[in-house]
Amino acid sequence: MTQIKRSISADFALFSIAFVWALNFTVIKASLAEIDPYSFNAIRFVLASAFIWIVIAQKKAWFRVKRSDWRILIPLGLTGNLIYQWLFIVGIDLTLAANAAVMLGTIPIWVALFSHFFSMEALNRMKVMGVILAFTGLVLIVFFGKDPISFGSQTFLGDISILAAAAVWGLFTIFSKQFLTRYTPLQFSAFMTSTGAVSLILIAIPFAAPTDWANVSILAWSGVFYSGLLAIGLAYIIWNKGIMEVGAVRTATYQNLVPVLGLAFGVILLGESLEWLQYLGSAVVIGGILITRYGKFKN
């Protein structure tokens, strides 16, 4: 009975985090109206890193990074927490929150492609079908918006930036697995968020001056704390705990809720509206993600 309760508790926590991540797109979009994206990113990562280190201190889970790991962990940390975060925050500033939610929902697609490319896990016919379907949906989202598409249009650049961010995170994910056998998820998260905090602060310094900090609203600051403490700090801990308690496969299924909920929040809370072909594209992307995630056809 205890095991059943633990499983139900883990499922509820994972659903809550999927909800937090989905709402995060809308929260960030609203906060970026008052805070420049680079400062926003830096502050939220400082909050997330501090939160995780406090948890480590409470659990007395101190650790030492092996000398041989530094040469890989630093570039990996910069990939997942500098390059990814730069593409993500710039992208969401330039496109709709609804678009960003669906684009970032393609992370399982990129994980599947890179795993196949680096000979970690081969794609079968069903998963290939899912990949093709997902990218067909992305074409509908990017090219059939209200405004004419051009390489200089903001939404186009934002969509491409978010899509690139999803690809970078997919690459980061597959190369992170080897280190989760040497460090606990909490320890690995502490190292990664710290790397992100330091690098993002350095990037943000030249861009901080134009923001009118004295007049930033409580609502915008609430968005910073929401995104830093909940969407990064607490989410990392719950997600990794879910992997340990209910397994990686069951945990990963909750990521499929993010693009669906994120699309809904962008439309409902921010009043964003998509063309009908973009709604169709969103549905096609989500279908492609599910097929790629659960495809069982043999090669």
Summary of the structure (lengths in Angstrom):
residues: 299
radius of gyration: 19.0
end to end distance: 40.4
largest distance: 59.8
contacts: 1061
relative contact order: 0.23
helix: 81%
strand: 0%
